[in-house]
Amino acid sequence: VQLVESGGGSVRPGESLTLSCVASESGFSHLPMTWYRQASGNRPDREWVATVSDAGWASYASSVSGRFLASRDQAKNKAYLQMNNLTLEDTAVYYCQMQIGPNVSWGRGIQVTVSS
């Protein structure tokens, strides 16, 4: 299954963005969808952001808890990441990911830039 992110862009601190991730195939809506991000510079590791279950239950990294909201639209094979009150530290490439058995599918990523 292919995953494609959209909705990134450049915003100022305090503003909001909503990312979308669409799966190319149906039939995997029972699996959790996870969001990661990867900043440049001295933080090259991919950081877990949030995971949303098929039922819509979500868990969040402490760095985004209370500001980000992960959700699903099963009928559209889509997942969303609503990002509120963005800060400079949220600047990164954001990825959606789904694990299907032993295989892990990643989107190509989308840039989110927060700058004043």
Biopython code that builds the backbone (N, CA, C, O; Angstrom):
import numpy as np
from Bio.PDB.StructureBuilder import StructureBuilder

atoms = [
    (1, "VAL", "N", (0.847, -1.168, 0.000)),
    (1, "VAL", "CA", (0.000, 0.000, 0.000)),
    (1, "VAL", "C", (0.894, 1.233, 0.000)),
    (1, "VAL", "O", (1.913, 1.280, 0.688)),
    (2, "GLN", "N", (0.490, 2.235, -0.790)),
    (2, "GLN", "CA", (1.233, 3.493, -0.824)),
    (2, "GLN", "C", (0.511, 4.534, 0.014)),
    (2, "GLN", "O", (-0.718, 4.598, 0.041)),
    (3, "LEU", "N", (1.299, 5.339, 0.692)),
    (3, "LEU", "CA", (0.767, 6.403, 1.531)),
    (3, "LEU", "C", (1.239, 7.742, 0.967)),
    (3, "LEU", "O", (2.407, 7.890, 0.606)),
    (4, "VAL", "N", (0.346, 8.699, 0.893)),
    (4, "VAL", "CA", (0.690, 10.005, 0.340)),
    (4, "VAL", "C", (0.205, 11.094, 1.286)),
    (4, "VAL", "O", (-0.980, 11.184, 1.608)),
    (5, "GLU", "N", (1.155, 11.920, 1.723)),
    (5, "GLU", "CA", (0.824, 13.038, 2.601)),
    (5, "GLU", "C", (0.529, 14.292, 1.788)),
    (5, "GLU", "O", (1.024, 14.465, 0.674)),
    (6, "SER", "N", (-0.281, 15.153, 2.366)),
    (6, "SER", "CA", (-0.551, 16.456, 1.768)),
    (6, "SER", "C", (-0.910, 17.445, 2.870)),
    (6, "SER", "O", (-1.170, 17.058, 4.010)),
    (7, "GLY", "N", (-0.920, 18.718, 2.514)),
    (7, "GLY", "CA", (-1.360, 19.737, 3.451)),
    (7, "GLY", "C", (-0.258, 20.512, 4.144)),
    (7, "GLY", "O", (-0.535, 21.383, 4.969)),
    (8, "GLY", "N", (0.989, 20.205, 3.821)),
    (8, "GLY", "CA", (2.083, 20.929, 4.455)),
    (8, "GLY", "C", (2.202, 22.350, 3.934)),
    (8, "GLY", "O", (1.434, 22.781, 3.074)),
    (9, "GLY", "N", (3.174, 23.065, 4.467)),
    (9, "GLY", "CA", (3.398, 24.429, 4.010)),
    (9, "GLY", "C", (4.172, 25.237, 5.022)),
    (9, "GLY", "O", (4.785, 24.693, 5.941)),
    (10, "SER", "N", (4.136, 26.546, 4.843)),
    (10, "SER", "CA", (4.847, 27.477, 5.725)),
    (10, "SER", "C", (3.835, 28.322, 6.485)),
    (10, "SER", "O", (2.908, 28.883, 5.899)),
    (11, "VAL", "N", (4.025, 28.404, 7.788)),
    (11, "VAL", "CA", (3.128, 29.182, 8.630)),
    (11, "VAL", "C", (3.956, 29.932, 9.665)),
    (11, "VAL", "O", (5.154, 29.697, 9.816)),
    (12, "ARG", "N", (3.295, 30.834, 10.370)),
    (12, "ARG", "CA", (3.942, 31.572, 11.458)),
    (12, "ARG", "C", (3.634, 30.892, 12.785)),
    (12, "ARG", "O", (2.663, 30.144, 12.892)),
    (13, "PRO", "N", (4.451, 31.148, 13.784)),
    (13, "PRO", "CA", (4.179, 30.568, 15.113)),
    (13, "PRO", "C", (2.775, 30.915, 15.592)),
    (13, "PRO", "O", (2.306, 32.043, 15.441)),
    (14, "GLY", "N", (2.127, 29.932, 16.162)),
    (14, "GLY", "CA", (0.776, 30.116, 16.668)),
    (14, "GLY", "C", (-0.308, 29.739, 15.677)),
    (14, "GLY", "O", (-1.469, 29.581, 16.054)),
    (15, "GLU", "N", (0.061, 29.593, 14.410)),
    (15, "GLU", "CA", (-0.931, 29.227, 13.401)),
    (15, "GLU", "C", (-1.135, 27.711, 13.358)),
    (15, "GLU", "O", (-0.494, 26.956, 14.088)),
    (16, "SER", "N", (-2.053, 27.292, 12.476)),
    (16, "SER", "CA", (-2.435, 25.882, 12.391)),
    (16, "SER", "C", (-2.276, 25.341, 10.983)),
    (16, "SER", "O", (-2.329, 26.086, 10.004)),
    (17, "LEU", "N", (-2.082, 24.054, 10.898)),
    (17, "LEU", "CA", (-2.070, 23.324, 9.633)),
    (17, "LEU", "C", (-2.700, 21.960, 9.876)),
    (17, "LEU", "O", (-2.630, 21.419, 10.980)),
    (18, "THR", "N", (-3.311, 21.411, 8.839)),
    (18, "THR", "CA", (-3.817, 20.047, 8.913)),
    (18, "THR", "C", (-3.201, 19.224, 7.799)),
    (18, "THR", "O", (-3.335, 19.546, 6.619)),
    (19, "LEU", "N", (-2.529, 18.164, 8.190)),
    (19, "LEU", "CA", (-1.952, 17.226, 7.232)),
    (19, "LEU", "C", (-2.942, 16.099, 6.966)),
    (19, "LEU", "O", (-3.731, 15.724, 7.833)),
    (20, "SER", "N", (-2.884, 15.575, 5.760)),
    (20, "SER", "CA", (-3.680, 14.412, 5.388)),
    (20, "SER", "C", (-2.760, 13.314, 4.893)),
    (20, "SER", "O", (-1.682, 13.576, 4.358)),
    (21, "CYS", "N", (-3.199, 12.093, 5.078)),
    (21, "CYS", "CA", (-2.467, 10.932, 4.554)),
    (21, "CYS", "C", (-3.513, 9.997, 3.961)),
    (21, "CYS", "O", (-4.437, 9.568, 4.653)),
    (22, "VAL", "N", (-3.363, 9.688, 2.689)),
    (22, "VAL", "CA", (-4.314, 8.797, 2.043)),
    (22, "VAL", "C", (-3.601, 7.516, 1.641)),
    (22, "VAL", "O", (-2.484, 7.540, 1.123)),
    (23, "ALA", "N", (-4.263, 6.410, 1.888)),
    (23, "ALA", "CA", (-3.733, 5.101, 1.506)),
    (23, "ALA", "C", (-4.262, 4.741, 0.118)),
    (23, "ALA", "O", (-5.414, 5.017, -0.217)),
    (24, "SER", "N", (-3.400, 4.123, -0.670)),
    (24, "SER", "CA", (-3.771, 3.821, -2.059)),
    (24, "SER", "C", (-4.751, 2.662, -2.173)),
    (24, "SER", "O", (-5.395, 2.484, -3.207)),
    (25, "GLU", "N", (-4.862, 1.871, -1.104)),
    (25, "GLU", "CA", (-5.750, 0.724, -1.137)),
    (25, "GLU", "C", (-6.631, 0.717, 0.097)),
    (25, "GLU", "O", (-6.249, 1.225, 1.152)),
    (26, "SER", "N", (-7.775, 0.155, -0.039)),
    (26, "SER", "CA", (-8.641, -0.058, 1.112)),
    (26, "SER", "C", (-8.303, -1.422, 1.705)),
    (26, "SER", "O", (-7.473, -2.161, 1.176)),
    (27, "GLY", "N", (-8.957, -1.730, 2.800)),
    (27, "GLY", "CA", (-8.728, -3.036, 3.418)),
    (27, "GLY", "C", (-7.739, -2.990, 4.561)),
    (27, "GLY", "O", (-7.500, -4.005, 5.216)),
    (28, "PHE", "N", (-7.156, -1.822, 4.812)),
    (28, "PHE", "CA", (-6.203, -1.695, 5.907)),
    (28, "PHE", "C", (-6.702, -0.730, 6.979)),
    (28, "PHE", "O", (-5.948, -0.310, 7.857)),
    (29, "SER", "N", (-7.959, -0.395, 6.893)),
    (29, "SER", "CA", (-8.492, 0.597, 7.825)),
    (29, "SER", "C", (-8.521, 0.095, 9.255)),
    (29, "SER", "O", (-8.719, 0.886, 10.177)),
    (30, "HIS", "N", (-8.326, -1.215, 9.466)),
    (30, "HIS", "CA", (-8.319, -1.757, 10.822)),
    (30, "HIS", "C", (-6.965, -1.560, 11.490)),
    (30, "HIS", "O", (-6.818, -1.835, 12.681)),
    (31, "LEU", "N", (-5.981, -1.092, 10.744)),
    (31, "LEU", "CA", (-4.634, -0.926, 11.275)),
    (31, "LEU", "C", (-4.408, 0.494, 11.774)),
    (31, "LEU", "O", (-4.985, 1.443, 11.242)),
    (32, "PRO", "N", (-3.574, 0.641, 12.791)),
    (32, "PRO", "CA", (-3.245, 1.988, 13.260)),
    (32, "PRO", "C", (-2.465, 2.767, 12.200)),
    (32, "PRO", "O", (-1.740, 2.195, 11.386)),
    (33, "MET", "N", (-2.633, 4.060, 12.237)),
    (33, "MET", "CA", (-1.842, 4.954, 11.394)),
    (33, "MET", "C", (-0.974, 5.815, 12.319)),
    (33, "MET", "O", (-1.440, 6.338, 13.331)),
    (34, "THR", "N", (0.273, 5.943, 11.948)),
    (34, "THR", "CA", (1.207, 6.674, 12.796)),
    (34, "THR", "C", (1.829, 7.830, 12.034)),
    (34, "THR", "O", (2.109, 7.733, 10.839)),
    (35, "TRP", "N", (2.036, 8.917, 12.746)),
    (35, "TRP", "CA", (2.722, 10.089, 12.199)),
    (35, "TRP", "C", (4.093, 10.217, 12.847)),
    (35, "TRP", "O", (4.239, 10.071, 14.061)),
    (36, "TYR", "N", (5.093, 10.492, 12.020)),
    (36, "TYR", "CA", (6.447, 10.780, 12.468)),
    (36, "TYR", "C", (6.874, 12.110, 11.855)),
    (36, "TYR", "O", (6.250, 12.616, 10.923)),
    (37, "ARG", "N", (7.941, 12.652, 12.397)),
    (37, "ARG", "CA", (8.530, 13.825, 11.775)),
    (37, "ARG", "C", (10.051, 13.757, 11.908)),
    (37, "ARG", "O", (10.600, 13.113, 12.801)),
    (38, "GLN", "N", (10.695, 14.445, 10.986)),
    (38, "GLN", "CA", (12.151, 14.462, 10.981)),
    (38, "GLN", "C", (12.609, 15.875, 10.707)),
    (38, "GLN", "O", (12.359, 16.437, 9.641)),
    (39, "ALA", "N", (13.280, 16.431, 11.683)),
    (39, "ALA", "CA", (13.826, 17.775, 11.536)),
    (39, "ALA", "C", (15.223, 17.699, 10.953)),
    (39, "ALA", "O", (15.850, 16.640, 10.960)),
    (40, "SER", "N", (15.701, 18.801, 10.457)),
    (40, "SER", "CA", (17.049, 18.833, 9.904)),
    (40, "SER", "C", (18.009, 19.300, 10.990)),
    (40, "SER", "O", (17.618, 19.514, 12.138)),
    (41, "GLY", "N", (19.261, 19.453, 10.610)),
    (41, "GLY", "CA", (20.246, 19.946, 11.555)),
    (41, "GLY", "C", (20.671, 18.880, 12.545)),
    (41, "GLY", "O", (20.922, 17.736, 12.166)),
    (42, "ASN", "N", (20.749, 19.248, 13.797)),
    (42, "ASN", "CA", (21.279, 18.321, 14.796)),
    (42, "ASN", "C", (20.209, 17.413, 15.388)),
    (42, "ASN", "O", (20.441, 16.776, 16.415)),
    (43, "ARG", "N", (19.053, 17.343, 14.762)),
    (43, "ARG", "CA", (18.013, 16.413, 15.197)),
    (43, "ARG", "C", (17.582, 15.562, 14.018)),
    (43, "ARG", "O", (16.436, 15.656, 13.581)),
    (44, "PRO", "N", (18.468, 14.739, 13.497)),
    (44, "PRO", "CA", (18.167, 14.000, 12.273)),
    (44, "PRO", "C", (17.287, 12.785, 12.472)),
    (44, "PRO", "O", (16.751, 12.252, 11.500)),
    (45, "ASP", "N", (17.122, 12.327, 13.716)),
    (45, "ASP", "CA", (16.354, 11.114, 13.928)),
    (45, "ASP", "C", (14.868, 11.367, 13.708)),
    (45, "ASP", "O", (14.353, 12.449, 13.989)),
    (46, "ARG", "N", (14.200, 10.352, 13.202)),
    (46, "ARG", "CA", (12.762, 10.451, 12.971)),
    (46, "ARG", "C", (12.055, 10.332, 14.311)),
    (46, "ARG", "O", (12.271, 9.374, 15.054)),
    (47, "GLU", "N", (11.227, 11.291, 14.610)),
    (47, "GLU", "CA", (10.552, 11.378, 15.901)),
    (47, "GLU", "C", (9.095, 10.948, 15.781)),
    (47, "GLU", "O", (8.378, 11.403, 14.890)),
    (48, "TRP", "N", (8.662, 10.074, 16.678)),
    (48, "TRP", "CA", (7.256, 9.682, 16.713)),
    (48, "TRP", "C", (6.417, 10.870, 17.167)),
    (48, "TRP", "O", (6.780, 11.569, 18.114)),
    (49, "VAL", "N", (5.296, 11.097, 16.489)),
    (49, "VAL", "CA", (4.425, 12.226, 16.811)),
    (49, "VAL", "C", (3.107, 11.744, 17.392)),
    (49, "VAL", "O", (2.702, 12.194, 18.464)),
    (50, "ALA", "N", (2.429, 10.832, 16.696)),
    (50, "ALA", "CA", (1.101, 10.403, 17.135)),
    (50, "ALA", "C", (0.732, 9.106, 16.423)),
    (50, "ALA", "O", (1.214, 8.808, 15.330)),
    (51, "THR", "N", (-0.139, 8.349, 17.081)),
    (51, "THR", "CA", (-0.711, 7.145, 16.489)),
    (51, "THR", "C", (-2.218, 7.174, 16.708)),
    (51, "THR", "O", (-2.694, 7.487, 17.799)),
    (52, "VAL", "N", (-2.958, 6.843, 15.658)),
    (52, "VAL", "CA", (-4.416, 6.807, 15.779)),
    (52, "VAL", "C", (-4.895, 5.422, 15.351)),
    (52, "VAL", "O", (-4.520, 4.912, 14.295)),
    (53, "SER", "N", (-5.737, 4.827, 16.205)),
    (53, "SER", "CA", (-6.240, 3.488, 15.946)),
    (53, "SER", "C", (-7.388, 3.517, 14.955)),
    (53, "SER", "O", (-7.847, 4.584, 14.547)),
    (54, "ASP", "N", (-7.843, 2.342, 14.574)),
    (54, "ASP", "CA", (-8.986, 2.256, 13.662)),
    (54, "ASP", "C", (-10.240, 2.844, 14.295)),
    (54, "ASP", "O", (-11.119, 3.341, 13.590)),
    (55, "ALA", "N", (-10.326, 2.792, 15.607)),
    (55, "ALA", "CA", (-11.492, 3.328, 16.316)),
    (55, "ALA", "C", (-11.368, 4.818, 16.600)),
    (55, "ALA", "O", (-12.279, 5.439, 17.147)),
    (56, "GLY", "N", (-10.223, 5.381, 16.220)),
    (56, "GLY", "CA", (-10.041, 6.815, 16.426)),
    (56, "GLY", "C", (-9.360, 7.187, 17.718)),
    (56, "GLY", "O", (-9.204, 8.370, 18.020)),
    (57, "TRP", "N", (-8.946, 6.183, 18.496)),
    (57, "TRP", "CA", (-8.194, 6.490, 19.700)),
    (57, "TRP", "C", (-6.791, 6.919, 19.311)),
    (57, "TRP", "O", (-6.168, 6.300, 18.449)),
    (58, "ALA", "N", (-6.293, 7.968, 19.936)),
    (58, "ALA", "CA", (-4.993, 8.503, 19.560)),
    (58, "ALA", "C", (-4.091, 8.670, 20.761)),
    (58, "ALA", "O", (-4.554, 8.947, 21.868)),
    (59, "SER", "N", (-2.815, 8.502, 20.538)),
    (59, "SER", "CA", (-1.797, 8.791, 21.539)),
    (59, "SER", "C", (-0.785, 9.742, 20.909)),
    (59, "SER", "O", (-0.584, 9.749, 19.695)),
    (60, "TYR", "N", (-0.155, 10.543, 21.765)),
    (60, "TYR", "CA", (0.676, 11.634, 21.273)),
    (60, "TYR", "C", (2.005, 11.713, 22.009)),
    (60, "TYR", "O", (2.105, 11.347, 23.180)),
    (61, "ALA", "N", (3.010, 12.190, 21.314)),
    (61, "ALA", "CA", (4.260, 12.530, 21.972)),
    (61, "ALA", "C", (4.017, 13.714, 22.891)),
    (61, "ALA", "O", (3.155, 14.554, 22.630)),
    (62, "SER", "N", (4.774, 13.771, 23.953)),
    (62, "SER", "CA", (4.579, 14.845, 24.929)),
    (62, "SER", "C", (4.816, 16.216, 24.309)),
    (62, "SER", "O", (4.249, 17.213, 24.757)),
    (63, "SER", "N", (5.651, 16.264, 23.280)),
    (63, "SER", "CA", (5.982, 17.548, 22.655)),
    (63, "SER", "C", (4.813, 18.144, 21.866)),
    (63, "SER", "O", (4.808, 19.340, 21.573)),
    (64, "VAL", "N", (3.823, 17.313, 21.524)),
    (64, "VAL", "CA", (2.694, 17.809, 20.730)),
    (64, "VAL", "C", (1.360, 17.622, 21.441)),
    (64, "VAL", "O", (0.340, 18.136, 20.981)),
    (65, "SER", "N", (1.354, 16.902, 22.545)),
    (65, "SER", "CA", (0.107, 16.627, 23.261)),
    (65, "SER", "C", (-0.571, 17.939, 23.659)),
    (65, "SER", "O", (0.060, 18.855, 24.186)),
    (66, "GLY", "N", (-1.871, 17.997, 23.391)),
    (66, "GLY", "CA", (-2.624, 19.205, 23.689)),
    (66, "GLY", "C", (-2.659, 20.203, 22.550)),
    (66, "GLY", "O", (-3.455, 21.141, 22.575)),
    (67, "ARG", "N", (-1.808, 20.016, 21.549)),
    (67, "ARG", "CA", (-1.788, 20.920, 20.390)),
    (67, "ARG", "C", (-2.158, 20.208, 19.095)),
    (67, "ARG", "O", (-2.749, 20.814, 18.201)),
    (68, "PHE", "N", (-1.819, 18.936, 18.989)),
    (68, "PHE", "CA", (-2.077, 18.167, 17.772)),
    (68, "PHE", "C", (-3.251, 17.220, 18.007)),
    (68, "PHE", "O", (-3.488, 16.757, 19.122)),
    (69, "LEU", "N", (-3.979, 16.948, 16.921)),
    (69, "LEU", "CA", (-5.117, 16.035, 16.992)),
    (69, "LEU", "C", (-5.061, 15.102, 15.802)),
    (69, "LEU", "O", (-5.132, 15.545, 14.656)),
    (70, "ALA", "N", (-4.933, 13.801, 16.068)),
    (70, "ALA", "CA", (-4.885, 12.797, 15.007)),
    (70, "ALA", "C", (-6.261, 12.165, 14.858)),
    (70, "ALA", "O", (-6.930, 11.888, 15.853)),
    (71, "SER", "N", (-6.685, 11.938, 13.626)),
    (71, "SER", "CA", (-8.009, 11.364, 13.390)),
    (71, "SER", "C", (-7.979, 10.512, 12.118)),
    (71, "SER", "O", (-7.000, 10.507, 11.371)),
    (72, "ARG", "N", (-9.077, 9.796, 11.900)),
    (72, "ARG", "CA", (-9.204, 8.913, 10.734)),
    (72, "ARG", "C", (-10.532, 9.165, 10.037)),
    (72, "ARG", "O", (-11.506, 9.602, 10.651)),
    (73, "ASP", "N", (-10.548, 8.883, 8.757)),
    (73, "ASP", "CA", (-11.782, 8.802, 7.981)),
    (73, "ASP", "C", (-11.706, 7.482, 7.233)),
    (73, "ASP", "O", (-11.123, 7.396, 6.152)),
    (74, "GLN", "N", (-12.298, 6.462, 7.820)),
    (74, "GLN", "CA", (-12.144, 5.111, 7.277)),
    (74, "GLN", "C", (-12.735, 5.005, 5.872)),
    (74, "GLN", "O", (-12.190, 4.311, 5.013)),
    (75, "ALA", "N", (-13.835, 5.687, 5.647)),
    (75, "ALA", "CA", (-14.488, 5.587, 4.343)),
    (75, "ALA", "C", (-13.612, 6.116, 3.219)),
    (75, "ALA", "O", (-13.740, 5.693, 2.069)),
    (76, "LYS", "N", (-12.718, 7.046, 3.558)),
    (76, "LYS", "CA", (-11.856, 7.666, 2.553)),
    (76, "LYS", "C", (-10.428, 7.135, 2.616)),
    (76, "LYS", "O", (-9.547, 7.637, 1.919)),
    (77, "ASN", "N", (-10.195, 6.121, 3.449)),
    (77, "ASN", "CA", (-8.829, 5.594, 3.631)),
    (77, "ASN", "C", (-7.857, 6.712, 3.985)),
    (77, "ASN", "O", (-6.718, 6.727, 3.518)),
    (78, "LYS", "N", (-8.310, 7.637, 4.805)),
    (78, "LYS", "CA", (-7.491, 8.807, 5.121)),
    (78, "LYS", "C", (-7.252, 8.936, 6.611)),
    (78, "LYS", "O", (-8.057, 8.508, 7.437)),
    (79, "ALA", "N", (-6.117, 9.541, 6.925)),
    (79, "ALA", "CA", (-5.815, 9.945, 8.290)),
    (79, "ALA", "C", (-5.426, 11.416, 8.259)),
    (79, "ALA", "O", (-4.937, 11.933, 7.255)),
    (80, "TYR", "N", (-5.656, 12.070, 9.385)),
    (80, "TYR", "CA", (-5.385, 13.497, 9.472)),
    (80, "TYR", "C", (-4.550, 13.805, 10.706)),
    (80, "TYR", "O", (-4.609, 13.105, 11.717)),
    (81, "LEU", "N", (-3.781, 14.861, 10.591)),
    (81, "LEU", "CA", (-3.058, 15.378, 11.750)),
    (81, "LEU", "C", (-3.289, 16.884, 11.789)),
    (81, "LEU", "O", (-2.684, 17.648, 11.037)),
    (82, "GLN", "N", (-4.180, 17.283, 12.683)),
    (82, "GLN", "CA", (-4.457, 18.710, 12.865)),
    (82, "GLN", "C", (-3.436, 19.265, 13.840)),
    (82, "GLN", "O", (-3.315, 18.784, 14.966)),
    (83, "MET", "N", (-2.711, 20.269, 13.407)),
    (83, "MET", "CA", (-1.616, 20.821, 14.208)),
    (83, "MET", "C", (-1.952, 22.269, 14.549)),
    (83, "MET", "O", (-2.038, 23.125, 13.668)),
    (84, "ASN", "N", (-2.139, 22.525, 15.831)),
    (84, "ASN", "CA", (-2.517, 23.844, 16.307)),
    (84, "ASN", "C", (-1.378, 24.474, 17.095)),
    (84, "ASN", "O", (-0.489, 23.785, 17.595)),
    (85, "ASN", "N", (-1.424, 25.788, 17.194)),
    (85, "ASN", "CA", (-0.432, 26.518, 17.982)),
    (85, "ASN", "C", (0.996, 26.057, 17.647)),
    (85, "ASN", "O", (1.780, 25.707, 18.529)),
    (86, "LEU", "N", (1.294, 26.070, 16.377)),
    (86, "LEU", "CA", (2.597, 25.584, 15.920)),
    (86, "LEU", "C", (3.728, 26.465, 16.434)),
    (86, "LEU", "O", (3.579, 27.679, 16.576)),
    (87, "THR", "N", (4.857, 25.830, 16.707)),
    (87, "THR", "CA", (6.050, 26.536, 17.177)),
    (87, "THR", "C", (7.201, 26.287, 16.207)),
    (87, "THR", "O", (7.110, 25.444, 15.314)),
    (88, "LEU", "N", (8.276, 27.031, 16.399)),
    (88, "LEU", "CA", (9.443, 26.874, 15.525)),
    (88, "LEU", "C", (9.967, 25.439, 15.575)),
    (88, "LEU", "O", (10.484, 24.920, 14.585)),
    (89, "GLU", "N", (9.825, 24.804, 16.749)),
    (89, "GLU", "CA", (10.341, 23.443, 16.928)),
    (89, "GLU", "C", (9.516, 22.398, 16.190)),
    (89, "GLU", "O", (9.924, 21.240, 16.108)),
    (90, "ASP", "N", (8.380, 22.780, 15.660)),
    (90, "ASP", "CA", (7.568, 21.846, 14.878)),
    (90, "ASP", "C", (8.007, 21.763, 13.427)),
    (90, "ASP", "O", (7.492, 20.943, 12.667)),
    (91, "THR", "N", (8.946, 22.598, 13.040)),
    (91, "THR", "CA", (9.451, 22.553, 11.672)),
    (91, "THR", "C", (10.118, 21.216, 11.404)),
    (91, "THR", "O", (11.050, 20.824, 12.107)),
    (92, "ALA", "N", (9.635, 20.518, 10.381)),
    (92, "ALA", "CA", (10.153, 19.183, 10.074)),
    (92, "ALA", "C", (9.470, 18.667, 8.811)),
    (92, "ALA", "O", (8.522, 19.266, 8.303)),
    (93, "VAL", "N", (9.974, 17.547, 8.326)),
    (93, "VAL", "CA", (9.255, 16.775, 7.324)),
    (93, "VAL", "C", (8.395, 15.763, 8.076)),
    (93, "VAL", "O", (8.893, 15.025, 8.927)),
    (94, "TYR", "N", (7.119, 15.733, 7.760)),
    (94, "TYR", "CA", (6.175, 14.864, 8.442)),
    (94, "TYR", "C", (5.832, 13.670, 7.549)),
    (94, "TYR", "O", (5.595, 13.808, 6.349)),
    (95, "TYR", "N", (5.815, 12.492, 8.180)),
    (95, "TYR", "CA", (5.547, 11.252, 7.474)),
    (95, "TYR", "C", (4.371, 10.519, 8.114)),
    (95, "TYR", "O", (4.192, 10.563, 9.331)),
    (96, "CYS", "N", (3.583, 9.857, 7.299)),
    (96, "CYS", "CA", (2.630, 8.894, 7.843)),
    (96, "CYS", "C", (3.173, 7.500, 7.573)),
    (96, "CYS", "O", (3.908, 7.263, 6.614)),
    (97, "GLN", "N", (2.789, 6.602, 8.441)),
    (97, "GLN", "CA", (3.340, 5.249, 8.407)),
    (97, "GLN", "C", (2.285, 4.250, 8.831)),
    (97, "GLN", "O", (1.463, 4.514, 9.708)),
    (98, "MET", "N", (2.330, 3.087, 8.181)),
    (98, "MET", "CA", (1.421, 2.011, 8.547)),
    (98, "MET", "C", (2.199, 0.701, 8.490)),
    (98, "MET", "O", (2.935, 0.432, 7.541)),
    (99, "GLN", "N", (2.017, -0.096, 9.519)),
    (99, "GLN", "CA", (2.676, -1.400, 9.547)),
    (99, "GLN", "C", (1.663, -2.469, 9.166)),
    (99, "GLN", "O", (0.617, -2.603, 9.802)),
    (100, "ILE", "N", (1.975, -3.214, 8.143)),
    (100, "ILE", "CA", (1.098, -4.272, 7.647)),
    (100, "ILE", "C", (1.857, -5.579, 7.794)),
    (100, "ILE", "O", (2.700, -5.919, 6.963)),
    (101, "GLY", "N", (1.551, -6.305, 8.856)),
    (101, "GLY", "CA", (2.300, -7.516, 9.141)),
    (101, "GLY", "C", (3.763, -7.162, 9.356)),
    (101, "GLY", "O", (4.078, -6.274, 10.149)),
    (102, "PRO", "N", (4.654, -7.846, 8.660)),
    (102, "PRO", "CA", (6.085, -7.561, 8.830)),
    (102, "PRO", "C", (6.565, -6.360, 8.015)),
    (102, "PRO", "O", (7.720, -5.949, 8.129)),
    (103, "ASN", "N", (5.689, -5.807, 7.204)),
    (103, "ASN", "CA", (6.096, -4.719, 6.309)),
    (103, "ASN", "C", (5.637, -3.375, 6.851)),
    (103, "ASN", "O", (4.558, -3.243, 7.428)),
    (104, "VAL", "N", (6.493, -2.389, 6.645)),
    (104, "VAL", "CA", (6.187, -1.038, 7.076)),
    (104, "VAL", "C", (6.126, -0.138, 5.844)),
    (104, "VAL", "O", (7.076, -0.064, 5.064)),
    (105, "SER", "N", (5.005, 0.537, 5.685)),
    (105, "SER", "CA", (4.852, 1.478, 4.577)),
    (105, "SER", "C", (4.987, 2.897, 5.090)),
    (105, "SER", "O", (4.407, 3.263, 6.112)),
    (106, "TRP", "N", (5.761, 3.691, 4.365)),
    (106, "TRP", "CA", (5.967, 5.096, 4.689)),
    (106, "TRP", "C", (5.505, 5.963, 3.522)),
    (106, "TRP", "O", (5.651, 5.596, 2.356)),
    (107, "GLY", "N", (4.952, 7.106, 3.859)),
    (107, "GLY", "CA", (4.745, 8.108, 2.841)),
    (107, "GLY", "C", (6.077, 8.763, 2.506)),
    (107, "GLY", "O", (7.088, 8.505, 3.159)),
    (108, "ARG", "N", (6.073, 9.608, 1.490)),
    (108, "ARG", "CA", (7.302, 10.271, 1.063)),
    (108, "ARG", "C", (7.628, 11.476, 1.926)),
    (108, "ARG", "O", (8.731, 12.019, 1.862)),
    (109, "GLY", "N", (6.666, 11.887, 2.728)),
    (109, "GLY", "CA", (6.904, 13.009, 3.624)),
    (109, "GLY", "C", (6.464, 14.327, 3.027)),
    (109, "GLY", "O", (6.402, 14.497, 1.809)),
    (110, "ILE", "N", (6.160, 15.256, 3.922)),
    (110, "ILE", "CA", (5.766, 16.591, 3.479)),
    (110, "ILE", "C", (6.332, 17.619, 4.456)),
    (110, "ILE", "O", (6.336, 17.419, 5.670)),
    (111, "GLN", "N", (6.802, 18.707, 3.893)),
    (111, "GLN", "CA", (7.481, 19.720, 4.697)),
    (111, "GLN", "C", (6.484, 20.630, 5.412)),
    (111, "GLN", "O", (5.509, 21.107, 4.832)),
    (112, "VAL", "N", (6.767, 20.847, 6.685)),
    (112, "VAL", "CA", (6.064, 21.856, 7.481)),
    (112, "VAL", "C", (7.126, 22.808, 8.019)),
    (112, "VAL", "O", (8.053, 22.393, 8.716)),
    (113, "THR", "N", (6.983, 24.066, 7.693)),
    (113, "THR", "CA", (7.942, 25.078, 8.141)),
    (113, "THR", "C", (7.222, 26.136, 8.958)),
    (113, "THR", "O", (6.249, 26.741, 8.508)),
    (114, "VAL", "N", (7.717, 26.344, 10.159)),
    (114, "VAL", "CA", (7.161, 27.373, 11.044)),
    (114, "VAL", "C", (8.251, 28.421, 11.241)),
    (114, "VAL", "O", (9.315, 28.131, 11.790)),
    (115, "SER", "N", (7.976, 29.629, 10.792)),
    (115, "SER", "CA", (8.981, 30.683, 10.910)),
    (115, "SER", "C", (8.299, 32.021, 11.116)),
    (115, "SER", "O", (7.169, 32.244, 10.680)),
    (116, "SER", "N", (9.014, 32.898, 11.789)),
    (116, "SER", "CA", (8.457, 34.225, 12.047)),
    (116, "SER", "C", (8.973, 35.234, 11.028)),
    (116, "SER", "O", (8.612, 36.410, 11.086)),
]
sb = StructureBuilder()
sb.init_structure("model")
sb.init_model(0)
sb.init_chain("A")
sb.init_seg("    ")
for serial, (resi, resn, name, xyz) in enumerate(atoms, 1):
    if name == "N":
        sb.init_residue(resn, " ", resi, " ")
    sb.init_atom(name, np.array(xyz, "f"), 0.0, 1.0, " ", f" {name:<3s}", serial, name[0])
structure = sb.get_structure()
